[in-house]
Protein backbone atom coordinates (compact mmCIF):
# COMPACT_ATOMS: atom_id res chain seq x y z
CA UNK A 1 0.00 0.00 0.00
CA UNK A 2 1.38 3.35 -0.93
CA UNK A 3 2.28 5.77 1.96
CA UNK A 4 -0.36 8.33 1.01
CA UNK A 5 -3.10 5.68 1.04
CA UNK A 6 -1.77 4.28 4.32
CA UNK A 7 -1.79 7.77 5.98
CA UNK A 8 -5.33 8.39 4.77
CA UNK A 9 -6.52 5.15 6.33
CA UNK A 10 -4.91 5.89 9.68
CA UNK A 11 -6.45 9.37 9.77
CA UNK A 12 -9.87 7.93 8.99
CA UNK A 13 -9.61 5.42 11.84
CA UNK A 14 -8.60 8.16 14.34
CA UNK A 15 -11.47 10.37 13.26
CA UNK A 16 -13.93 7.52 13.66
CA UNK A 17 -12.68 6.75 17.19
CA UNK A 18 -12.84 10.44 18.12
CA UNK A 19 -16.43 10.71 16.94
CA UNK A 20 -17.39 7.60 18.92
CA UNK A 21 -15.71 8.97 22.07
CA UNK A 22 -17.47 12.28 21.65
CA UNK A 23 -20.83 10.50 21.48
CA UNK A 24 -20.24 8.46 24.65
CA UNK A 25 -18.48 11.09 26.86
CA UNK A 26 -20.77 12.81 29.47
CA UNK A 27 -21.72 16.38 28.67
CA UNK A 28 -19.85 19.13 30.50
CA UNK A 29 -21.80 20.45 33.54
CA UNK A 30 -23.69 23.66 32.98
CA UNK A 31 -22.52 26.68 35.00
CA UNK A 32 -24.49 27.27 38.22
CA UNK A 33 -27.07 30.03 37.93
CA UNK A 34 -26.18 33.22 39.79
CA UNK A 35 -27.59 33.53 43.31
CA UNK A 36 -30.72 35.70 43.35
CA UNK A 37 -30.25 39.13 44.85
CA UNK A 38 -32.12 39.60 48.14
CA UNK A 39 -35.41 41.40 47.67
CA UNK A 40 -35.91 44.63 49.59
CA UNK A 41 -38.83 43.06 51.44
CA UNK A 42 -36.44 40.49 52.96
CA UNK A 43 -34.88 43.32 54.96
CA UNK A 44 -38.16 44.27 56.66
CA UNK A 45 -39.22 42.89 60.04
CA UNK A 46 -42.57 43.56 61.71
CA UNK A 47 -42.94 42.90 65.42
CA UNK A 48 -44.90 44.11 68.41
CA UNK A 49 -47.29 43.14 71.17
CA UNK A 50 -50.76 43.91 72.51
CA UNK A 51 -51.71 44.17 76.17
CA UNK A 52 -55.43 44.09 77.00
CA UNK A 53 -56.28 44.34 80.67
CA UNK A 54 -58.86 44.78 83.39
CA UNK A 55 -57.82 47.36 85.99
CA UNK A 56 -59.34 47.78 89.44
CA UNK A 57 -58.28 50.76 91.57
CA UNK A 58 -59.13 51.22 95.23
CA UNK A 59 -59.55 54.99 94.76
CA UNK A 60 -61.92 54.64 91.81
CA UNK A 61 -64.91 56.98 91.86
CA UNK A 62 -67.81 58.13 89.71
CA UNK A 63 -68.38 61.10 87.44
CA UNK A 64 -65.62 63.42 86.26
CA UNK A 65 -63.08 65.65 88.00
CA UNK A 66 -62.53 69.40 87.56
CA UNK A 67 -60.56 68.76 84.35
CA UNK A 68 -63.36 66.69 82.85
CA UNK A 69 -61.54 63.36 83.18
CA UNK A 70 -63.52 60.29 84.37
CA UNK A 71 -62.90 59.37 88.00
CA UNK A 72 -63.84 55.73 87.44
CA UNK A 73 -60.65 53.66 87.19
CA UNK A 74 -62.26 50.21 87.25
CA UNK A 75 -62.31 49.45 83.55
CA UNK A 76 -61.18 47.38 80.62
CA UNK A 77 -58.44 49.03 78.58
CA UNK A 78 -55.73 48.53 75.99
CA UNK A 79 -52.60 49.31 77.95
CA UNK A 80 -50.22 48.95 75.04
CA UNK A 81 -50.71 48.24 71.33
CA UNK A 82 -47.24 48.23 69.81
CA UNK A 83 -46.23 47.87 66.16
CA UNK A 84 -42.55 48.06 65.25
CA UNK A 85 -41.09 48.13 61.74
CA UNK A 86 -37.35 47.50 61.34
CA UNK A 87 -35.59 47.86 57.98
CA UNK A 88 -32.01 46.54 57.92
CA UNK A 89 -29.45 46.54 55.14
CA UNK A 90 -26.03 46.15 56.66
CA UNK A 91 -24.52 48.46 57.85
CA UNK A 92 -27.65 50.67 58.07
CA UNK A 93 -30.90 50.25 59.98
CA UNK A 94 -34.13 52.21 60.36
CA UNK A 95 -36.77 51.70 63.08
CA UNK A 96 -40.32 53.06 63.27
CA UNK A 97 -42.29 52.14 66.38
CA UNK A 98 -45.84 53.25 67.26
CA UNK A 99 -48.31 52.70 70.07
CA UNK A 100 -51.90 52.32 68.79
CA UNK A 101 -54.53 53.02 71.45
CA UNK A 102 -58.24 53.92 71.40
CA UNK A 103 -57.20 57.49 72.25
CA UNK A 104 -54.97 57.72 69.17
CA UNK A 105 -51.57 56.86 67.77
CA UNK A 106 -48.33 57.75 69.53
CA UNK A 107 -44.84 57.73 68.02
CA UNK A 108 -42.39 55.87 70.23
CA UNK A 109 -39.22 55.23 68.22
CA UNK A 110 -38.03 56.77 64.96
CA UNK A 111 -34.35 55.85 64.56
CA UNK A 112 -31.74 55.83 61.82
CA UNK A 113 -28.54 53.90 62.65
CA UNK A 114 -25.25 52.97 61.07
CA UNK A 115 -23.05 50.16 62.35
CA UNK A 116 -19.26 49.99 62.46
CA UNK A 117 -17.68 46.55 62.97
CA UNK A 118 -14.34 46.19 64.67
CA UNK A 119 -12.07 43.24 65.38
CA UNK A 120 -13.83 40.14 66.69
CA UNK A 121 -17.43 40.73 67.81
CA UNK A 122 -16.92 44.39 68.75
CA UNK A 123 -19.17 46.97 67.12
CA UNK A 124 -20.27 50.60 67.42
CA UNK A 125 -23.62 52.02 66.34
CA UNK A 126 -24.37 55.65 65.55
CA UNK A 127 -28.06 56.56 65.94
CA UNK A 128 -30.11 59.70 65.36
CA UNK A 129 -33.81 60.21 66.01
CA UNK A 130 -36.28 59.36 68.79
CA UNK A 131 -35.06 56.54 71.05
CA UNK A 132 -34.91 55.33 74.65
CA UNK A 133 -32.89 57.42 77.11
CA UNK A 134 -29.89 55.17 77.94
CA UNK A 135 -30.20 55.24 81.74
CA UNK A 136 -30.37 52.07 83.81
CA UNK A 137 -31.80 48.62 83.08
CA UNK A 138 -35.58 48.90 83.51
CA UNK A 139 -35.76 52.04 81.37
CA UNK A 140 -34.39 50.14 78.37
CA UNK A 141 -36.23 46.81 78.73
CA UNK A 142 -39.35 46.15 76.67
CA UNK A 143 -42.54 45.92 78.72
CA UNK A 144 -43.40 42.78 76.74
CA UNK A 145 -40.82 40.87 78.81
CA UNK A 146 -40.63 42.98 81.98
CA UNK A 147 -41.74 40.86 84.95
CA UNK A 148 -43.98 43.57 86.48
CA UNK A 149 -46.98 45.41 84.98
CA UNK A 150 -45.41 48.88 85.17
CA UNK A 151 -42.00 50.40 85.68
CA UNK A 152 -40.81 51.50 89.11
CA UNK A 153 -41.79 54.87 90.55
CA UNK A 154 -38.47 56.65 90.27
CA UNK A 155 -37.92 55.59 86.65
CA UNK A 156 -41.46 56.68 85.73
CA UNK A 157 -40.95 60.10 87.34
CA UNK A 158 -37.40 60.74 86.14
CA UNK A 159 -38.13 59.63 82.55
CA UNK A 160 -41.85 59.98 81.71
CA UNK A 161 -42.39 58.54 78.26
CA UNK A 162 -38.99 56.75 78.36
CA UNK A 163 -37.78 58.34 75.10
CA UNK A 164 -36.28 61.59 73.85
CA UNK A 165 -34.96 63.00 70.55
CA UNK A 166 -31.23 63.25 69.88
CA UNK A 167 -28.12 61.34 68.82
CA UNK A 168 -26.41 58.33 70.37
CA UNK A 169 -23.18 56.35 70.20
CA UNK A 170 -23.46 52.82 71.56
CA UNK A 171 -21.86 49.44 71.18
CA UNK A 172 -20.25 46.41 72.80
CA UNK A 173 -17.05 44.38 72.85
CA UNK A 174 -15.68 41.08 74.16
CA UNK A 175 -18.99 39.24 73.90
CA UNK A 176 -20.75 42.12 75.69
CA UNK A 177 -18.38 42.06 78.64
CA UNK A 178 -18.28 45.79 77.85
CA UNK A 179 -21.44 47.67 76.84
CA UNK A 180 -21.38 51.44 76.42
CA UNK A 181 -23.93 54.13 75.55
CA UNK A 182 -23.59 57.90 75.22
CA UNK A 183 -26.50 60.11 74.15
CA UNK A 184 -27.08 63.81 73.52
CA UNK A 185 -30.82 64.60 73.66
CA UNK A 186 -33.22 67.53 73.93
CA UNK A 187 -33.73 66.91 77.64
CA UNK A 188 -37.52 66.67 77.76
CA UNK A 189 -38.85 63.10 77.33
CA UNK A 190 -41.98 62.60 75.24
CA UNK A 191 -44.03 62.17 78.44
CA UNK A 192 -42.68 65.37 80.01
CA UNK A 193 -45.34 67.48 81.74
CA UNK A 194 -44.22 70.82 80.25
CA UNK A 195 -42.30 70.56 76.95
CA UNK A 196 -42.57 66.93 75.74
CA UNK A 197 -39.88 66.17 73.15
CA UNK A 198 -38.83 69.83 72.91
CA UNK A 199 -35.82 71.89 74.01
CA UNK A 200 -36.84 75.34 75.30
CA UNK A 201 -33.41 76.45 76.54
CA UNK A 202 -31.10 74.96 73.88
CA UNK A 203 -29.06 73.00 76.44
CA UNK A 204 -28.90 69.30 75.59
CA UNK A 205 -29.01 66.58 78.23
CA UNK A 206 -26.06 64.18 78.24
CA UNK A 207 -26.75 60.60 79.36
CA UNK A 208 -24.20 57.80 79.61
CA UNK A 209 -24.19 54.19 80.76
CA UNK A 210 -21.38 51.65 81.02
CA UNK A 211 -22.44 48.07 81.65
CA UNK A 212 -21.52 44.43 81.35
CA UNK A 213 -22.92 40.93 80.76
CA UNK A 214 -20.96 38.11 82.37
CA UNK A 215 -22.69 34.75 82.55
CA UNK A 216 -25.92 35.18 84.48
CA UNK A 217 -25.04 38.71 85.64
CA UNK A 218 -25.71 42.00 83.90
CA UNK A 219 -25.43 45.45 85.38
CA UNK A 220 -24.24 48.97 84.85
CA UNK A 221 -23.62 52.51 86.05
CA UNK A 222 -25.50 55.47 84.54
CA UNK A 223 -25.19 59.25 84.72
CA UNK A 224 -27.14 62.23 83.40
CA UNK A 225 -26.35 65.94 83.25
CA UNK A 226 -28.62 68.68 81.90
CA UNK A 227 -30.49 71.91 82.47
CA UNK A 228 -34.17 72.42 83.15
CA UNK A 229 -36.27 75.43 82.18
CA UNK A 230 -38.86 77.61 83.90
CA UNK A 231 -40.81 79.97 81.67
CA UNK A 232 -41.05 83.71 82.44
CA UNK A 233 -43.87 84.72 84.77
CA UNK A 234 -45.83 87.87 85.46
CA UNK A 235 -46.79 89.15 88.89
CA UNK A 236 -49.80 87.46 90.48
CA UNK A 237 -52.36 90.19 91.15
CA UNK A 238 -53.88 88.18 94.00
CA UNK A 239 -50.68 88.30 96.08
CA UNK A 240 -50.26 91.98 96.91
CA UNK A 241 -47.24 91.52 99.16
CA UNK A 242 -45.14 89.40 96.74
CA UNK A 243 -43.81 90.21 93.29
CA UNK A 244 -43.55 86.92 91.34
CA UNK A 245 -42.27 88.54 88.14
CA UNK A 246 -39.20 86.79 86.72
CA UNK A 247 -37.51 86.09 83.41
CA UNK A 248 -36.92 82.54 82.18
CA UNK A 249 -34.76 80.47 84.52
CA UNK A 250 -32.34 77.67 83.64
CA UNK A 251 -31.49 75.30 86.48
CA UNK A 252 -29.10 72.37 86.84
CA UNK A 253 -30.32 68.79 86.95
CA UNK A 254 -28.39 65.54 87.18
CA UNK A 255 -28.71 61.88 88.10
CA UNK A 256 -26.62 58.85 89.02
CA UNK A 257 -27.86 55.28 88.72
CA UNK A 258 -26.78 51.72 89.48
CA UNK A 259 -28.54 48.60 88.19
CA UNK A 260 -27.97 44.86 88.51
CA UNK A 261 -29.76 41.70 87.33
CA UNK A 262 -28.66 38.20 88.27
CA UNK A 263 -30.19 35.04 86.79
CA UNK A 264 -29.54 31.52 88.09
CA UNK A 265 -31.14 28.18 87.24
CA UNK A 266 -32.98 26.67 90.22
CA UNK A 267 -33.63 23.03 89.31
CA UNK A 268 -36.23 21.71 88.75
CA UNK A 269 -38.23 24.96 88.72
CA UNK A 270 -36.27 27.06 86.23
CA UNK A 271 -34.63 30.48 86.20
CA UNK A 272 -34.63 32.72 89.26
CA UNK A 273 -34.09 36.38 88.33
CA UNK A 274 -33.00 38.89 90.99
CA UNK A 275 -33.13 42.53 89.97
CA UNK A 276 -32.54 45.89 91.56
CA UNK A 277 -31.82 49.48 90.67
CA UNK A 278 -31.05 52.76 92.47
CA UNK A 279 -31.30 56.36 91.28
CA UNK A 280 -30.10 59.52 93.03
CA UNK A 281 -30.94 62.80 91.30
CA UNK A 282 -31.51 66.54 91.55
CA UNK A 283 -34.42 68.43 89.94
CA UNK A 284 -35.37 65.46 87.74
CA UNK A 285 -38.94 64.73 88.92
CA UNK A 286 -40.62 65.49 85.57
CA UNK A 287 -43.89 63.55 85.59
CA UNK A 288 -46.00 66.47 86.88
CA UNK A 289 -45.39 70.22 86.60
CA UNK A 290 -46.11 70.63 90.32
CA UNK A 291 -43.01 68.58 91.12
CA UNK A 292 -40.62 71.01 89.40
CA UNK A 293 -38.24 73.21 91.45
CA UNK A 294 -39.80 76.37 92.88
CA UNK A 295 -38.54 79.89 92.24
CA UNK A 296 -36.80 81.39 95.28
CA UNK A 297 -38.56 84.41 96.82
CA UNK A 298 -36.34 86.85 98.73
CA UNK A 299 -37.63 90.00 100.40
CA UNK A 300 -41.01 89.31 98.74
CA UNK A 301 -39.46 89.43 95.27
CA UNK A 302 -38.86 86.52 92.88
CA UNK A 303 -35.22 85.80 92.07
CA UNK A 304 -33.60 83.96 89.16
CA UNK A 305 -32.76 81.00 91.40
CA UNK A 306 -34.66 77.84 92.35
CA UNK A 307 -34.98 75.63 95.40
CA UNK A 308 -33.15 72.45 94.39
CA UNK A 309 -34.90 69.15 95.10
CA UNK A 310 -32.90 65.97 95.55
CA UNK A 311 -34.60 62.61 94.96
CA UNK A 312 -33.76 59.04 95.87
CA UNK A 313 -35.46 56.00 94.41
CA UNK A 314 -34.80 52.29 94.31
CA UNK A 315 -36.46 48.94 93.81
CA UNK A 316 -35.56 45.32 94.48
CA UNK A 317 -37.40 42.23 93.34
CA UNK A 318 -37.34 38.71 91.98
CA UNK A 319 -39.14 36.45 89.54
CA UNK A 320 -39.06 32.65 89.76
CA UNK A 321 -39.97 30.40 86.86
CA UNK A 322 -42.28 27.56 87.94
CA UNK A 323 -41.66 25.09 85.16
CA UNK A 324 -42.32 26.07 81.55
CA UNK A 325 -45.87 27.35 82.03
CA UNK A 326 -45.81 29.59 85.12
CA UNK A 327 -43.78 32.26 86.95
CA UNK A 328 -44.25 34.42 90.06
CA UNK A 329 -42.50 37.44 91.54
CA UNK A 330 -42.46 40.24 94.10
CA UNK A 331 -41.02 43.78 93.94
CA UNK A 332 -40.45 46.40 96.62
CA UNK A 333 -40.46 49.97 95.25
CA UNK A 334 -39.39 53.13 97.13
CA UNK A 335 -39.23 56.77 96.03
CA UNK A 336 -38.47 59.92 98.05
CA UNK A 337 -39.30 62.96 95.87
CA UNK A 338 -37.60 65.47 98.20
CA UNK A 339 -34.91 64.36 100.64
CA UNK A 340 -35.24 67.63 102.56
CA UNK A 341 -38.93 67.04 103.31
CA UNK A 342 -40.11 64.55 105.92
CA UNK A 343 -42.90 62.00 105.52
CA UNK A 344 -43.20 62.25 101.73
CA UNK A 345 -41.72 58.86 100.80
CA UNK A 346 -43.80 56.68 98.46
CA UNK A 347 -43.63 52.90 98.81
CA UNK A 348 -45.22 49.99 96.98
CA UNK A 349 -45.10 46.20 97.03
CA UNK A 350 -46.16 44.40 93.85
CA UNK A 351 -47.12 40.72 93.67
CA UNK A 352 -47.30 39.17 90.22
CA UNK A 353 -48.12 35.76 88.70
CA UNK A 354 -47.73 34.78 85.04
CA UNK A 355 -48.99 31.91 82.89
CA UNK A 356 -47.57 31.07 79.46
CA UNK A 357 -50.16 28.91 77.64
CA UNK A 358 -48.28 29.35 74.33
CA UNK A 359 -45.02 30.86 73.18
CA UNK A 360 -46.65 34.13 72.08
CA UNK A 361 -49.08 34.51 74.99
CA UNK A 362 -48.61 35.71 78.55
CA UNK A 363 -51.42 35.99 81.11
CA UNK A 364 -50.69 38.15 84.16
CA UNK A 365 -52.40 38.79 87.48
CA UNK A 366 -50.86 41.44 89.72
CA UNK A 367 -51.72 43.30 92.91
CA UNK A 368 -49.90 46.40 94.15
CA UNK A 369 -50.04 47.67 97.73
CA UNK A 370 -49.18 51.37 97.95
CA UNK A 371 -48.09 53.20 101.09
CA UNK A 372 -48.19 56.99 101.35
CA UNK A 373 -48.35 59.67 104.04
CA UNK A 374 -50.99 60.86 104.64
CA UNK A 375 -52.55 57.47 104.07
CA UNK A 376 -54.40 57.18 100.77
CA UNK A 377 -56.32 54.15 99.55
CA UNK A 378 -54.98 53.62 96.04
CA UNK A 379 -54.02 49.95 95.73
CA UNK A 380 -54.19 48.45 92.23
CA UNK A 381 -55.16 45.13 90.68
CA UNK A 382 -54.38 44.12 87.08
CA UNK A 383 -55.56 41.16 85.04
CA UNK A 384 -53.74 41.28 81.70
CA UNK A 385 -53.56 39.25 78.52
CA UNK A 386 -50.59 39.80 76.21
CA UNK A 387 -49.93 38.56 72.68
CA UNK A 388 -46.47 39.07 71.22
CA UNK A 389 -45.73 38.77 67.52
PyMOL commands that set and color helices and strands:
alter all, ss='L'
color gray80, all
select helices_A, chain A and resi 3-24+40-43+138-140+153-158+289-291
alter helices_A, ss='H'
color red, helices_A
select strands_A, chain A and resi 44-57+75-89+92-101+104-117+123-132+163-173+178-185+205-214+217-230+249-266+270-282+294-298+301-307+310-322+326-336+345-355+361-371+380-388
alter strands_A, ss='S'
color yellow, strands_A
deselect
rebuild
show_as cartoon
